[in-house]
Amino acid sequence: MSVEGFWKVAVSTPLGTRHTVLELFTKDGVLQGISRGEKEELVLQDLQLAGDRLSWYQSITKPIRMNLLFDVVVNGDELSGTAKGGPMPPAKVSGRREPATQAA
C-alpha cells in the first residue's frame, strides 16, 4: 500500500487540537516524510511502514520541547492512531490524504 502524498492531520492534545500537513514520499527507495505544522517544519525520523501500520517520531520545540512517537493505521485515504510524548497520555491522531493537485 502506498502512503505517499499529502495528509492533513489533527492531533488532539490537552493544549487543544494541533494541525499539521504530512508530506510522505520515497527518495532513493526509502520512505521519508516532512511535517509542516502551525509553528515549525520537521523531518520525520525512523519512518516505518509495516502493512497498514505507520510509525515515526519527531522532535518538536514549540509550544514545548518534546519527542513525539506516532503510531497510526492507514486505511485507504484515512489514518488514525496515537501520538505519545513524555509523561503526557497518548493523544488521538486522525488524518485524511489530500487529492493530488491537478495539472493546469
C-alpha positions as CSV (number, residue, x, y, z in Angstrom):
1,M,0.0,0.0,0.0
2,S,1.3,3.4,-0.9
3,V,1.1,6.1,1.8
4,E,2.8,8.7,-0.3
5,G,1.1,12.1,-0.7
6,F,0.0,15.0,1.4
7,W,-2.0,14.2,4.6
8,K,-4.0,16.8,6.7
9,V,-3.5,15.6,10.3
10,A,-5.1,16.6,13.6
11,V,-3.6,15.7,17.0
12,S,-5.9,16.2,19.9
13,T,-3.7,17.3,22.9
14,P,-4.6,18.6,26.4
15,L,-3.5,22.0,25.0
16,G,-6.0,21.8,22.1
17,T,-6.0,20.3,18.7
18,R,-2.8,20.8,16.7
19,H,-2.9,20.7,12.9
20,T,-0.1,19.6,10.6
21,V,0.3,18.5,7.0
22,L,2.5,15.5,6.4
23,E,4.3,15.0,3.1
24,L,5.2,11.4,2.6
25,F,7.5,10.4,-0.3
26,T,10.0,7.9,-1.5
27,K,13.6,9.0,-2.2
28,D,16.2,6.6,-3.3
29,G,13.8,3.7,-2.4
30,V,13.4,4.9,1.2
31,L,10.1,6.2,2.6
32,Q,10.6,9.8,4.0
33,G,8.5,12.5,5.4
34,I,8.1,16.1,6.5
35,S,5.6,17.5,9.0
36,R,4.6,21.1,8.4
37,G,2.8,22.4,11.4
38,E,1.4,25.6,12.8
39,K,4.8,26.6,14.3
40,E,7.6,24.6,12.6
41,E,8.6,22.2,9.9
42,L,10.2,18.9,10.9
43,V,11.7,15.9,9.2
44,L,10.1,12.6,10.3
45,Q,12.6,10.3,12.0
46,D,12.7,6.4,11.9
47,L,9.7,6.3,9.5
48,Q,8.5,2.7,9.3
49,L,5.7,1.1,7.3
50,A,4.7,-2.4,8.2
51,G,1.5,-3.5,6.4
52,D,-1.1,-0.8,7.2
53,R,0.8,0.4,10.3
54,L,2.9,3.6,10.0
55,S,5.1,4.9,12.8
56,W,7.7,7.6,13.3
57,Y,9.0,10.1,15.8
58,Q,9.5,13.8,15.6
59,S,11.2,16.3,18.0
60,I,9.1,19.4,18.4
61,T,10.3,22.6,20.0
62,K,7.0,24.6,20.1
63,P,4.9,25.1,22.1
64,I,7.2,23.0,24.3
65,R,10.2,20.8,23.6
66,M,9.2,17.2,23.3
67,N,9.8,14.0,21.4
68,L,6.6,12.6,19.9
69,L,6.2,8.9,18.9
70,F,3.4,8.4,16.3
71,D,1.7,5.1,15.7
72,V,-1.1,5.1,13.2
73,V,-3.0,2.7,11.0
74,V,-3.6,3.7,7.4
75,N,-6.9,2.7,5.8
76,G,-7.0,4.0,2.2
77,D,-7.1,7.8,2.4
78,E,-7.6,7.9,6.2
79,L,-5.3,7.3,9.1
80,S,-5.9,7.1,12.8
81,G,-3.9,6.3,15.9
82,T,-1.9,8.0,18.7
83,A,1.0,10.3,19.4
84,K,2.8,9.8,22.7
85,G,5.1,12.4,24.2
86,G,6.9,12.3,27.5
87,P,4.7,11.9,30.6
88,M,1.6,13.0,28.7
89,P,-1.2,10.5,27.9
90,P,-1.4,9.4,24.3
91,A,-3.1,11.9,22.1
92,K,-5.6,10.9,19.4
93,V,-4.4,11.3,15.8
94,S,-6.6,11.4,12.8
95,G,-5.9,12.4,9.2
96,R,-7.0,12.3,5.6
97,R,-5.0,12.2,2.4
98,E,-5.4,15.2,0.2
99,P,-6.2,14.7,-3.5
100,A,-3.3,15.1,-5.9
101,T,-3.0,18.6,-7.4
102,Q,-4.4,18.6,-10.9
103,A,-2.1,20.0,-13.7
104,A,-3.4,23.3,-15.2
